């Protein structure tokens, strides 16, 4: 075997052990050997490198039949951190996650979006302040930006952000305002990826984010974003529901986004959901009618998605906690469709995060680091 082949095999073995412990959290050396299928000497050599570089640390003390008690070997999830930012019209959510996806900090800033130097410099400053307070900057991988606009397949430009009136914005125009490397991703894609990557039981799903402006989504297959030929897959908000209505932000009057934007439910540009649901719970007639119509159109869109993809449907957004409270009503409405009369339709409401897009943007950076650790770091 040539030296190049030996080096390549060594990298493969090390990446296998790195990924194994990242996914399992902690294992004994015996477990690592058995689960990886590698020899004892190979495992020992890899562990020596990882411990020296603080990738693996001492875990729990194990029972011993005599002599010194052995310890499990644990992955150091604080080896690196990812920063995620969700950009909205009037706010920016900043999240910092460790490599396990645990949330270390969460902040929302009132910041009106404008594509100019002043805005991006201010956002960069806020991100740096959050980092300085919560983590060691030297361990930060970069800044993932969840943007409300379609991103090119190569990730180098924002193709279109209708709500901001922007087209063809080079990512390099944004990068110049940040000292850390950035990655820009369409917000719902980031959210769906983050959910799947942090939950191994979710191999594929349709992930829907209900926003003030409408319905946005992503399609996840084998824990990867399915982007489509032009990078515009999963534009579920444009589904035509064949009903007349007020034009949505794209100009159509019969889309899912038009009927199920949160602003449509409350009839407010800046929706006050607590007040609306208080009125609904107290029996207010106008709130009851608005909710009835909202659930009807939400169910219609969900039924179409379920028929087309036959996969888990996960719903997120600021309305998610209220949908959870009315889960049975929503599921029953979906089940009214003839195709589902003989089955129990399962919907998953994601209430685990107040900003799934920001957290997903951070997880994209972490996932890239995990998947390519040995190739990019090991020498």
Secondary structure, DSSP 8 states (H G I E B T S, - for coil): --HHHHHHHHHHHHHHHHHHHHHHSEE-HHHHHHHHT--HHHHHHHHHHHHHTTSEEEEEE---SSSS--EEEEE-TTS-EEEEEEE-SSEEEEEEEETT--EEEEEEEE----SSHHHHHHHHHHHHHHHHHHS-GGGEEEEEEEESSEE-TTSSEEEEEGGGTEEEEEHHHHHTT-SS-EEEEEHHHHHHHHHHHH-TT-SSEEEEEE-SS-EEEEEEETTEE---SSS-TT-GGG-B-S------TTS-SSBHHHHH-HHHHHT-SS--HHHHHHHHHTT-HHHHHHHHHHHHHHHHHHHHHHHHH-SEEEEESTTHHHHHHTHHHHHHHHHTSGGGTTS---EEE--S-S-HHHHHHHHHHHHHHHHTHHHHH--
